[in-house]
Amino acid sequence: QVQLVESGGGLVQPGGSLRLSCVASGVLFSNYDMAWFRQAPGKERELVALISSGRTTNYVDSVKGRFTISRDNAKNTVYLQMNSLKPEDTAVYYCNAKRVIFNWNYWGQGTQVTVSS
């Protein structure tokens, strides 16, 4: 059974930082492309950052230079370091694991990030 469990969300002031973690189980983690998505109220879910199995990274333009995605295959964990947070970063953040060759796609339950003074 595949499980993705996110943690690290919370309330932070503008300009602050948070680090999200996502621990995967039930998958051969190193073979998966891992990503963070977010969904704000009334908006569609959007891709925030992706790290491939080969450690290539991509970011949505709005977070470039502020967010960093990384992975630790030994711990089956993907991280999202978020710095210089803005109110518009407020959303539920979801972890995603994808094995493209087999079209396998899994989601975590989400963690709330709120940026507010």
HUVEN-V601088 format. One record per residue. OMEGA is omega in whole degrees, -180 to 180 (* if undefined). D_FIRST is the distance of its C-alpha to the first C-alpha in Angstrom with 1 decimal. Layout:
# HUVEN-V601088
((OMEGA	D_FIRST) (OMEGA	D_FIRST))
This chain:
# HUVEN-V601088
((-178	0.0) (176	3.8) (172	6.5) (-176	10.2) (180	12.7) (173	16.3) (174	19.5) (177	23.2) (179	24.5) (179	27.7) (-179	31.3) (178	33.5) (174	37.0) (-176	37.9) (-179	38.3) (-176	35.7) (172	32.5) (172	28.9) (176	26.0) (176	22.5) (176	19.5) (179	15.9) (-179	13.5) (174	10.4) (179	7.7) (178	5.3) (171	8.2) (-165	11.8) (-173	13.2) (-179	16.8) (-172	16.4) (163	15.4) (-178	18.0) (-177	17.4) (169	19.4) (173	20.6) (174	21.7) (178	23.8) (176	25.2) (-180	28.4) (178	29.8) (-179	31.3) (177	30.1) (175	27.5) (-179	24.5) (175	25.7) (179	24.5) (-177	25.8) (-180	24.9) (172	23.0) (-177	22.6) (176	21.9) (177	20.5) (175	24.2) (170	24.8) (-177	26.9) (175	27.0) (-178	28.1) (169	29.1) (-173	30.4) (-174	34.1) (-179	34.2) (-179	32.3) (-179	33.8) (-180	35.5) (-177	33.8) (176	30.1) (176	28.5) (178	25.0) (-180	23.9) (175	21.0) (-175	20.6) (179	18.5) (-180	19.2) (-178	17.6) (-172	14.7) (172	16.6) (-176	18.5) (169	21.6) (176	24.0) (-177	27.5) (179	29.5) (178	33.3) (-175	36.3) (-179	34.2) (178	35.9) (-179	35.8) (173	34.5) (180	31.3) (-177	30.4) (166	27.1) (-178	23.5) (-177	21.7) (173	18.3) (-179	16.2) (176	15.0) (-176	13.4) (172	14.8) (-168	15.2) (-173	18.5) (180	19.3) (-176	16.5) (175	16.5) (-173	12.9) (-176	12.9) (-178	10.7) (169	12.4) (-175	12.7) (178	14.7) (175	17.9) (-175	20.6) (171	24.3) (179	27.0) (179	30.6) (-175	33.6) (176	36.7) (*	39.9))
